[in-house]
Amino acid sequence: MRSGRLRNLCIFEAQADGDDGYGNPKSGWTEKCRAWGRILEQTGREALEAGRLEGQSTARLWVRANSDTRLITAADRVVARGKTWQVKTPPSEADKNNELEFVLVSGTAS
């Protein structure tokens, strides 16, 4: 993958675990890693969820494979382009050029 195609800064986040030092469980998300990537957004679609119309966006994300990006799971999320995306699938090897491909979904509860 040529570096000129990696235009989007992607912040991968995982749900916080453990406690806050006072015995209370942590809540929220913590940063796992950052990587430059290429996002190809598919056209939005609207789904009927619980009796109301809800817009969803699906996208594909390609990043360079490294020790951090290989640890991303479907339980994580990505903040990129001013949106929060849920990782729908764990990374798959896109090709022999040392890149990973993710499927992302936006517009769902995270």
DSSP file (Angstrom, degrees, kcal/mol; ACC not computed):
  #  RESIDUE AA STRUCTURE BP1 BP2  ACC     N-H-->O    O-->H-N    N-H-->O    O-->H-N    TCO  KAPPA ALPHA  PHI   PSI    X-CA   Y-CA   Z-CA
    1    1 A M              0   0    0      0, 0.0     2,-0.2     0, 0.0     5,-0.0   0.000 360.0 360.0 360.0 131.5    0.0    0.0    0.0
    2    2 A R    >   -     0   0    0      1,-0.1     3,-1.5     2,-0.0     4,-0.4  -0.558 360.0-128.4 -77.8 142.1    1.4    3.4   -0.9
    3    3 A S  G >  S+     0   0    0      1,-0.3     3,-1.2    -2,-0.2    -1,-0.1   0.751 102.1  70.9 -65.5 -24.2    1.6    5.9    1.9
    4    4 A G  G 3  S+     0   0    0      1,-0.3    -1,-0.3     3,-0.0    -2,-0.0   0.714  93.5  56.9 -65.1 -19.9   -0.3    8.6   -0.1
    5    5 A R  G <  S+     0   0    0     -3,-1.5     2,-1.5     1,-0.1    -1,-0.3   0.635  85.0  85.4 -84.8 -14.6   -3.5    6.5    0.2
    6    6 A L    <   +     0   0    0     -3,-1.2    32,-0.2    -4,-0.4    -1,-0.1  -0.644  49.6 141.0 -89.1  82.8   -3.4    6.5    4.1
    7    7 A R        +     0   0    0     -2,-1.5     2,-0.5    30,-0.5    -1,-0.2   0.552  42.8  79.5-103.9 -11.2   -5.1    9.8    4.7
    8    8 A N  E     -A   37   0A   0     29,-2.6    29,-2.9    -3,-0.2     2,-0.6  -0.882  68.9-139.7-109.6 124.0   -7.2    9.2    7.7
    9    9 A L  E     -A   36   0A   0     -2,-0.5     2,-0.5    27,-0.2    72,-0.4  -0.699  24.7-162.0 -77.4 122.1   -5.9    9.1   11.2
   10   10 A C  E     -A   35   0A   0     25,-2.9    25,-2.2    -2,-0.6     2,-0.7  -0.927   9.5-160.8-112.5 124.9   -7.7    6.2   13.0
   11   11 A I  E     -AB  34  79A   0     68,-2.2    68,-2.3    -2,-0.5     2,-0.4  -0.918  11.5-153.5-106.0 112.0   -7.8    6.0   16.7
   12   12 A F  E     -AB  33  78A   0     21,-2.6    20,-3.4    -2,-0.7    21,-1.4  -0.718  16.0-170.5 -87.2 131.8   -8.6    2.5   17.9
   13   13 A E  E     -AB  31  77A   0     64,-3.0    64,-2.3    -2,-0.4     2,-0.3  -0.928  11.9-161.1-126.7 148.6  -10.2    2.2   21.3
   14   14 A A  E     -A   30   0A   0     16,-2.6    16,-3.1    -2,-0.3    62,-0.1  -0.899  37.3 -93.0-121.3 153.6  -11.1   -0.6   23.6
   15   15 A Q  E     -A   29   0A   0     -2,-0.3    14,-0.3    60,-0.3     2,-0.1  -0.432  48.1-109.2 -65.4 138.4  -13.6   -0.6   26.5
   16   16 A A        -     0   0    0     12,-2.5     2,-0.3    -2,-0.1    12,-0.1  -0.412  40.8-173.8 -68.3 142.0  -12.0    0.3   29.8
   17   17 A D        +     0   0    0     -2,-0.1     2,-0.2    10,-0.1    10,-0.1  -0.862  39.6  41.9-132.0 170.0  -11.7   -2.5   32.3
   18   18 A G  S    S-     0   0    0     -2,-0.3     8,-2.0     8,-0.1     2,-0.3  -0.543  88.1 -63.8  92.0-162.6  -10.6   -2.9   35.8
   19   19 A D  B     -H   25   0B   0      6,-0.3    -2,-0.1    -2,-0.2     8,-0.0  -0.809  32.4-116.9-124.9 169.1  -11.5   -0.4   38.6
   20   20 A D        -     0   0    0      4,-2.3    -2,-0.0    -2,-0.3    -1,-0.0   0.287  62.7 -93.8 -88.3  10.9  -10.8    3.2   39.3
   21   21 A G  S    S+     0   0    0      3,-0.2    -1,-0.1     0, 0.0    -3,-0.0   0.261 120.4  73.8  95.2 -12.4   -8.9    2.6   42.5
   22   22 A Y  S    S-     0   0    0      2,-0.2     0, 0.0     0, 0.0     0, 0.0   0.213 118.3 -96.0-114.5  10.6  -11.9    3.0   44.7
   23   23 A G  S    S+     0   0    0      1,-0.3    -5,-0.0     0, 0.0     0, 0.0   0.432  86.6 125.9  89.6  -0.5  -13.5   -0.3   43.8
   24   24 A N        -     0   0    0      1,-0.1    -4,-2.3     0, 0.0    -1,-0.3  -0.740  66.0-112.2 -90.8 138.4  -15.8    1.1   41.1
   25   25 A P  B     -H   19   0B   0      0, 0.0    -6,-0.3     0, 0.0     2,-0.1  -0.435  33.5-114.8 -68.0 141.5  -15.7   -0.4   37.7
   26   26 A K        -     0   0    0     -8,-2.0     2,-0.3    -2,-0.1    -8,-0.1  -0.433  32.5-163.2 -70.8 148.5  -14.2    1.8   35.0
   27   27 A S        +     0   0    0     -2,-0.1     2,-0.2   -10,-0.1   -10,-0.1  -0.917  43.0  37.4-129.5 160.5  -16.5    2.9   32.2
   28   28 A G  S    S-     0   0    0     -2,-0.3   -12,-2.5   -12,-0.1     2,-0.3  -0.611  85.7 -57.0 101.9-162.6  -15.9    4.4   28.8
   29   29 A W  E     -A   15   0A   0    -14,-0.3     2,-0.4    -2,-0.2   -14,-0.2  -0.924  35.8-156.4-126.4 146.2  -13.2    3.7   26.3
   30   30 A T  E     -A   14   0A   0    -16,-3.1   -16,-2.6    -2,-0.3     2,-0.2  -0.932  32.5-100.7-121.5 148.4   -9.4    3.9   26.3
   31   31 A E  E     +A   13   0A   0     -2,-0.4   -18,-0.3   -18,-0.2     3,-0.1  -0.467  33.7 179.1 -69.2 131.7   -7.1    4.4   23.4
   32   32 A K  E     -     0   0A   0    -20,-3.4     2,-0.3     1,-0.4   -19,-0.2   0.832  61.0 -38.1 -98.2 -48.0   -5.5    1.2   22.2
   33   33 A C  E     -A   12   0A   0    -21,-1.4   -21,-2.6     2,-0.0    -1,-0.4  -0.974  48.9-124.6-167.5 170.1   -3.4    2.5   19.3
   34   34 A R  E     +A   11   0A   0     -2,-0.3     2,-0.3   -23,-0.2   -23,-0.2  -0.959  28.9 166.5-125.5 145.9   -3.3    5.0   16.4
   35   35 A A  E     -A   10   0A   0    -25,-2.2   -25,-2.9    -2,-0.4     2,-0.4  -0.986  36.1-116.5-155.6 148.5   -2.7    4.3   12.7
   36   36 A W  E     +A    9   0A   0     -2,-0.3    28,-0.6   -27,-0.2     2,-0.3  -0.721  48.0 164.8 -84.1 137.1   -3.0    6.0    9.4
   37   37 A G  E     -AC   8  63A   0    -29,-2.9   -29,-2.6    -2,-0.4     2,-0.5  -0.871  39.1-114.1-145.5 176.2   -5.6    4.3    7.2
   38   38 A R  E     - C   0  62A   0     24,-2.2    24,-2.1    -2,-0.3     2,-0.5  -0.982  27.5-161.8-119.1 124.0   -7.7    4.5    4.1
   39   39 A I  E     - C   0  61A   0     -2,-0.5     2,-0.6    22,-0.2    22,-0.2  -0.918   7.7-169.8-110.4 128.8  -11.5    4.5    4.6
   40   40 A L  E     - C   0  60A   0     20,-2.7    20,-2.1    -2,-0.5     2,-0.4  -0.939  16.2-155.8-116.5 106.0  -13.9    3.6    1.8
   41   41 A E  E     - C   0  59A   0     -2,-0.6    18,-0.3    18,-0.2     2,-0.2  -0.659   3.6-145.2 -87.5 133.2  -17.4    4.4    2.9
   42   42 A Q        -     0   0    0     16,-3.3    16,-0.4    -2,-0.4    -1,-0.0  -0.545  40.0 -78.0 -89.2 161.6  -20.3    2.6    1.2
   43   43 A T        -     0   0    0     -2,-0.2    15,-0.2    14,-0.1    -1,-0.1  -0.286  55.9-105.9 -61.2 144.0  -23.6    4.4    0.7
   44   44 A G        -     0   0    0     13,-0.1     2,-0.3    -3,-0.1    13,-0.2  -0.247  33.5-162.8 -68.4 156.5  -25.8    4.7    3.8
   45   45 A R  E     -I   56   0C   0     11,-2.3    11,-2.9     9,-0.0     2,-0.5  -0.969  13.7-130.6-137.2 154.8  -28.8    2.6    4.3
   46   46 A E  E     -I   55   0C   0     -2,-0.3     2,-0.3     9,-0.2     9,-0.2  -0.912  22.2-169.9-111.0 132.5  -31.7    3.0    6.6
   47   47 A A  E     -I   54   0C   0      7,-3.0     7,-2.7    -2,-0.5     2,-0.8  -0.870  26.3-119.8-118.9 152.1  -32.9    0.1    8.8
   48   48 A L  E     +I   53   0C   0     -2,-0.3     2,-0.5     5,-0.2     5,-0.2  -0.831  37.5 177.2 -92.7 111.0  -36.0   -0.2   10.8
   49   49 A E  E >   -I   52   0C   0      3,-2.7     3,-2.0    -2,-0.8    -2,-0.0  -0.971  65.6 -21.3-120.2 120.6  -34.9   -0.8   14.4
   50   50 A A  T 3  S-     0   0    0     -2,-0.5    -1,-0.1     1,-0.3     3,-0.1   0.843 127.0 -50.3  51.7  40.3  -37.4   -1.1   17.3
   51   51 A G  T 3  S+     0   0    0      1,-0.2     2,-0.3    -3,-0.0    -1,-0.3   0.537 120.9  94.3  81.4   6.5  -40.1    0.7   15.3
   52   52 A R  E <  S-I   49   0C   0     -3,-2.0    -3,-2.7    -5,-0.0     2,-0.3  -0.957  78.1-108.4-131.4 153.8  -38.0    3.7   14.2
   53   53 A L  E     -I   48   0C   0     -2,-0.3     2,-0.4    -5,-0.2    -5,-0.2  -0.605  37.1-174.7 -79.5 132.7  -35.9    4.5   11.2
   54   54 A E  E     -I   47   0C   0     -7,-2.7    -7,-3.0    -2,-0.3     2,-0.3  -0.994  17.7-136.7-134.5 128.7  -32.2    4.4   11.8
   55   55 A G  E     -I   46   0C   0     -2,-0.4     2,-0.4    -9,-0.2    -9,-0.2  -0.653  22.4-173.2 -85.4 138.2  -29.4    5.3    9.4
   56   56 A Q  E     -I   45   0C   0    -11,-2.9   -11,-2.3    -2,-0.3     2,-0.4  -0.972  10.2-158.3-129.5 145.6  -26.3    3.1    9.2
   57   57 A S  E     - D   0 106A   0     49,-2.2    49,-2.8    -2,-0.4     2,-0.4  -0.973   5.8-161.6-120.5 139.6  -23.1    3.6    7.3
   58   58 A T  E     + D   0 105A   0     -2,-0.4   -16,-3.3   -16,-0.4     2,-0.3  -0.940  15.8 171.3-118.2 143.3  -20.7    0.7    6.4
   59   59 A A  E     -CD  41 104A   0     45,-2.2    45,-3.1    -2,-0.4     2,-0.4  -0.966  28.3-131.9-145.8 160.4  -17.1    1.2    5.5
   60   60 A R  E     -CD  40 103A   0    -20,-2.1   -20,-2.7    -2,-0.3     2,-0.4  -0.944  22.3-161.9-112.7 139.9  -13.9   -0.7    4.8
   61   61 A L  E     -CD  39 102A   0     41,-2.3    41,-2.7    -2,-0.4     2,-0.5  -0.982   5.0-167.0-126.0 131.8  -10.7    0.4    6.5
   62   62 A W  E     +CD  38 101A   0    -24,-2.1   -24,-2.2    -2,-0.4     2,-0.3  -0.980  15.5 164.9-118.6 129.6   -7.2   -0.6    5.4
   63   63 A V  E     -CD  37 100A   0     37,-1.8    37,-3.1    -2,-0.5     2,-0.2  -0.914  44.0 -90.1-133.9 162.0   -4.2    0.0    7.7
   64   64 A R  E     - D   0  99A   0    -28,-0.6     2,-0.3    -2,-0.3    35,-0.3  -0.519  47.4-113.5 -70.9 140.4   -0.6   -1.2    7.7
   65   65 A A        +     0   0    0     33,-2.5     2,-0.3    -2,-0.2    -1,-0.1  -0.595  52.7 143.3 -77.0 131.6   -0.2   -4.4    9.7
   66   66 A N     >  -     0   0    0     -2,-0.3     4,-1.9    -3,-0.0     5,-0.2  -0.905  65.9 -81.3-152.7-177.6    1.9   -4.1   12.8
   67   67 A S  T  4 S+     0   0    0     -2,-0.3     4,-0.3     1,-0.2    -2,-0.0   0.811 126.7  44.8 -63.9 -29.1    1.9   -5.6   16.3
   68   68 A D  T >4 S+     0   0    0      2,-0.2     3,-1.3     1,-0.1    -1,-0.2   0.928 112.5  47.3 -79.1 -47.4   -0.7   -3.1   17.5
   69   69 A T  G >4 S+     0   0    0      1,-0.3     3,-1.1     2,-0.2    -2,-0.2   0.767 103.8  62.6 -70.2 -23.8   -3.2   -3.3   14.6
   70   70 A R  G 3< S+     0   0    0     -4,-1.9    -1,-0.3     1,-0.2    -2,-0.2   0.690  97.5  59.9 -71.3 -16.7   -3.1   -7.1   14.6
   71   71 A L  G <  S+     0   0    0     -3,-1.3    -1,-0.2    -4,-0.3     2,-0.2   0.430  76.1 116.5 -91.3   0.2   -4.6   -7.0   18.2
   72   72 A I    <   -     0   0    0     -3,-1.1     2,-0.2    -4,-0.2   -58,-0.0  -0.500  45.7-173.4 -70.2 135.8   -7.8   -5.1   17.1
   73   73 A T    >   -     0   0    0     -2,-0.2     3,-1.5    17,-0.2    14,-0.2  -0.682  42.1 -97.0-122.4 176.5  -10.9   -7.2   17.7
   74   74 A A  T 3  S+     0   0    0      1,-0.3    13,-0.1    -2,-0.2    -2,-0.1   0.585 119.0  66.8 -71.0  -9.7  -14.6   -6.9   16.9
   75   75 A A  T 3  S+     0   0    0     11,-0.1   -60,-0.3     2,-0.1    -1,-0.3   0.526  91.9  80.7 -85.4  -6.4  -15.1   -5.6   20.5
   76   76 A D    <   -     0   0    0     -3,-1.5    11,-1.8   -62,-0.1     2,-0.3  -0.351  65.8-147.0 -94.4 174.8  -13.1   -2.4   19.7
   77   77 A R  E     -BE  13  86A   0    -64,-2.3   -64,-3.0     9,-0.2     2,-0.4  -0.920   4.8-137.5-138.5 166.8  -14.1    0.8   17.9
   78   78 A V  E     -BE  12  85A   0      7,-3.0     7,-3.6    -2,-0.3     2,-0.6  -0.983   2.5-154.8-128.4 134.8  -12.4    3.3   15.7
   79   79 A V  E     +BE  11  84A   0    -68,-2.3   -68,-2.2    -2,-0.4     2,-0.3  -0.957  38.1 139.9-108.2 117.6  -12.7    7.1   15.7
   80   80 A A  E >   + E   0  83A   0      3,-2.1     3,-2.0    -2,-0.6   -70,-0.1  -0.985  57.5  13.4-156.4 147.3  -11.9    8.6   12.3
   81   81 A R  T 3  S-     0   0    0    -72,-0.4     3,-0.1    -2,-0.3   -71,-0.1   0.769 127.9 -61.5  57.0  28.6  -13.3   11.3   10.1
   82   82 A G  T 3  S+     0   0    0      1,-0.3     2,-0.3     0, 0.0    -1,-0.3   0.607 117.4 103.1  76.4  11.1  -15.2   12.8   13.0
   83   83 A K  E <   -E   80   0A   0     -3,-2.0    -3,-2.1    23,-0.0     2,-0.6  -0.864  68.7-129.4-122.7 156.9  -17.3    9.6   13.4
   84   84 A T  E     -E   79   0A   0     -2,-0.3    23,-0.4    -5,-0.2     2,-0.4  -0.944  28.4-167.2-105.7 124.5  -17.2    6.7   15.8
   85   85 A W  E     -E   78   0A   0     -7,-3.6    -7,-3.0    -2,-0.6     2,-0.4  -0.908  15.8-136.7-113.7 136.8  -17.2    3.3   14.0
   86   86 A Q  E     -EF  77 105A   0     19,-3.4    19,-2.2    -2,-0.4     2,-0.6  -0.780  26.1-120.5 -87.3 133.8  -17.8   -0.1   15.5
   87   87 A V  E     - F   0 104A   0    -11,-1.8    17,-0.2    -2,-0.4   -11,-0.1  -0.664  30.6-176.8 -75.2 117.2  -15.4   -2.8   14.3
   88   88 A K        +     0   0    0     15,-3.0    -1,-0.2    -2,-0.6    16,-0.2   0.853  66.2  23.6 -86.2 -37.2  -17.7   -5.4   12.7
   89   89 A T  S    S-     0   0    0     14,-1.1    14,-0.4   -16,-0.1    -1,-0.2  -0.953  84.2-110.1-128.4 148.0  -15.0   -8.0   11.8
   90   90 A P        -     0   0    0      0, 0.0   -17,-0.2     0, 0.0    13,-0.1  -0.268  59.4 -71.5 -66.4 165.5  -11.6   -8.7   13.1
   91   91 A P        -     0   0    0      0, 0.0     2,-0.4     0, 0.0    11,-0.2  -0.259  49.1-165.2 -63.9 144.4   -8.7   -7.8   10.8
   92   92 A S  E     -G  101   0A   0      9,-1.7     9,-2.6    -3,-0.1     2,-0.5  -0.971  33.1-101.6-126.0 146.6   -8.1   -9.9    7.8
   93   93 A E  E     -G  100   0A   0     -2,-0.4     7,-0.2     7,-0.2     3,-0.1  -0.538  33.0-166.0 -67.0 115.6   -4.9   -9.9    5.7
   94   94 A A  E     -     0   0A   0      5,-1.9     2,-0.3    -2,-0.5    -1,-0.2   0.893  60.3 -38.9 -74.8 -40.7   -5.9   -7.9    2.6
   95   95 A D  E >> S-G   99   0A   0      4,-0.7     4,-0.6    -3,-0.1     3,-0.5  -0.915  72.1 -73.0-165.5-169.9   -3.0   -8.9    0.5
   96   96 A K  T 34 S+     0   0    0     -2,-0.3    -3,-0.0     1,-0.2    -2,-0.0   0.400 104.9  89.6 -82.5   5.3    0.7   -9.6    0.5
   97   97 A N  T 34 S-     0   0    0      2,-0.1    -1,-0.2     1,-0.0    -4,-0.0   0.102 108.3-103.0 -90.6  24.0    1.5   -5.9    0.9
   98   98 A N  T <4 S+     0   0    0     -3,-0.5   -33,-2.5     1,-0.2     2,-0.3   0.905  77.6 132.4  61.4  46.4    1.4   -6.1    4.7
   99   99 A E  E  <  -DG  64  95A   0     -4,-0.6    -5,-1.9   -35,-0.3    -4,-0.7  -0.939  44.9-143.9-127.5 154.3   -2.0   -4.5    5.2
  100  100 A L  E     -DG  63  93A   0    -37,-3.1   -37,-1.8    -2,-0.3     2,-0.4  -0.865   9.5-148.0-113.8 148.5   -5.1   -5.4    7.2
  101  101 A E  E     -DG  62  92A   0     -9,-2.6    -9,-1.7    -2,-0.3     2,-0.3  -0.965  14.4-175.4-120.1 133.8   -8.7   -4.9    6.2
  102  102 A F  E     -D   61   0A   0    -41,-2.7   -41,-2.3    -2,-0.4     2,-0.5  -0.898  20.7-138.2-121.4 151.7  -11.6   -4.1    8.6
  103  103 A V  E     -D   60   0A   0    -14,-0.4   -15,-3.0    -2,-0.3   -14,-1.1  -0.965  28.3-167.4-107.0 128.5  -15.3   -3.8    8.1
  104  104 A L  E     -DF  59  87A   0    -45,-3.1   -45,-2.2    -2,-0.5     2,-0.4  -0.848  11.5-160.5-118.5 151.6  -16.7   -0.9   10.1
  105  105 A V  E     -DF  58  86A   0    -19,-2.2   -19,-3.4    -2,-0.3     2,-0.3  -0.999   6.7-171.9-131.9 135.3  -20.3    0.1   11.0
  106  106 A S  E     +D   57   0A   0    -49,-2.8   -49,-2.2    -2,-0.4   -21,-0.1  -0.910  63.4  45.9-121.7 151.5  -21.5    3.6   12.1
  107  107 A G  S    S+     0   0    0    -23,-0.4     2,-0.3     1,-0.4    -1,-0.1   0.609  85.8 106.9  93.4  13.3  -24.9    4.6   13.3
  108  108 A T  S    S-     0   0    0     -3,-0.2    -1,-0.4   -51,-0.1     2,-0.2  -0.799  81.6 -86.6-116.3 163.1  -25.4    1.7   15.7
  109  109 A A              0   0    0     -2,-0.3    -1,-0.0     1,-0.1   -23,-0.0  -0.475 360.0 360.0 -67.8 136.0  -25.3    1.7   19.5
  110  110 A S              0   0    0     -2,-0.2    -1,-0.1   -24,-0.0   -25,-0.0   0.375 360.0 360.0-125.4 360.0  -21.8    1.2   20.8
